[in-house]
Amino acid sequence: MSTIYFTLTGTKYHHGNDFLKPGMKVMLEKEPDNKHDREAIAVKLEGLGCIGYVANSPYTVQGESYSAGRLYDKIGDRAFGKVMYVMPTGVLCRLSKKSLTGEEIN
């Protein structure tokens, strides 16, 4: 299976993105009860909680990365990823392949 990338967006509404660095591990958690987006996937960082969301708009998805809608049915309730690039327009992350099979990583 090819590598899956996703865009972390909305960081300015939480803690900003100045502290994010390539290699940091993040956790994705579905929010099926989200009033604004039925396919919302929160992105969390241990110790901080929610730091943003997987982008789900053509205006916020970077390049060929997956939107929350495309990713939603490919993962379980939780998934894991890694920050790859921090850009002014969004944070590009790579999904852990183990997240697709339901296996959790430490």
C-alpha positions in Angstrom: 0.0 0.0 0.0 1.3 3.5 -0.8 2.0 6.1 1.8 -1.0 8.1 3.0 -0.5 11.8 3.9 -3.0 14.1 5.6 -3.1 17.8 6.4 -3.4 19.0 10.0 -5.3 22.3 10.0 -7.0 24.6 12.5 -4.0 24.7 14.8 -4.4 28.5 15.2 -7.6 27.8 17.1 -5.8 25.6 19.6 -2.1 26.0 20.4 -0.7 27.3 17.1 1.9 25.3 15.2 5.2 26.9 16.2 5.9 24.0 18.5 5.3 21.3 15.9 8.5 19.7 14.5 9.0 16.9 11.9 9.1 13.5 13.5 6.5 14.3 16.2 3.9 11.6 16.7 0.3 12.5 16.7 -2.9 10.6 17.4 -6.0 10.9 15.3 -9.4 10.4 16.9 -12.8 10.3 15.2 -15.5 12.6 16.5 -18.7 11.1 15.2 -20.8 13.5 17.3 -19.2 16.6 16.0 -21.9 19.1 15.1 -20.0 20.8 12.3 -18.6 17.8 10.4 -19.8 14.1 10.6 -16.4 13.0 9.4 -14.3 15.1 11.8 -11.1 13.6 12.9 -9.3 15.4 15.8 -5.5 15.4 15.9 -4.1 15.2 19.4 -0.7 15.4 21.0 0.1 13.7 24.3 0.0 16.3 27.1 -1.8 18.9 25.1 -4.9 17.2 23.8 -6.5 18.5 20.6 -4.1 20.5 18.5 -6.3 20.7 15.3 -8.2 18.5 12.8 -7.6 16.6 9.7 -8.4 19.0 6.9 -11.7 18.3 5.2 -12.1 21.2 2.8 -10.5 21.7 -0.7 -9.2 25.0 0.7 -7.3 23.4 3.6 -6.1 20.1 2.2 -2.5 20.4 1.0 -1.5 18.9 -2.3 -2.5 15.3 -2.7 -3.0 14.5 1.0 -6.1 12.8 2.2 -9.1 14.8 3.5 -10.9 13.6 6.6 -13.7 12.3 4.4 -11.3 10.1 2.4 -9.5 8.9 5.5 -12.5 8.3 7.8 -13.4 4.8 6.7 -9.8 3.7 6.3 -9.0 4.0 10.0 -10.6 2.7 13.3 -11.7 5.1 16.0 -8.1 6.0 16.6 -5.1 6.2 14.3 -1.5 7.5 14.5 0.6 9.7 12.4 3.9 11.6 12.2 4.5 15.3 11.4 6.5 15.6 8.2 6.4 19.3 7.2 5.3 22.4 9.1 4.2 25.0 6.6 2.3 28.4 7.0 -0.7 26.9 5.1 -0.9 23.6 7.1 1.0 20.7 8.6 1.6 17.7 6.4 1.6 14.4 8.3 2.0 10.8 7.3 -0.4 8.1 8.5 1.1 5.1 10.3 0.5 2.0 8.1 -0.3 0.1 11.3 -3.3 2.4 11.8 -4.9 1.0 8.7 -4.9 -2.5 10.1 -6.2 -1.6 13.5 -2.8 -2.2 15.3 -1.8 0.6 17.7 1.8 1.8 18.0 3.4 2.8 21.3 
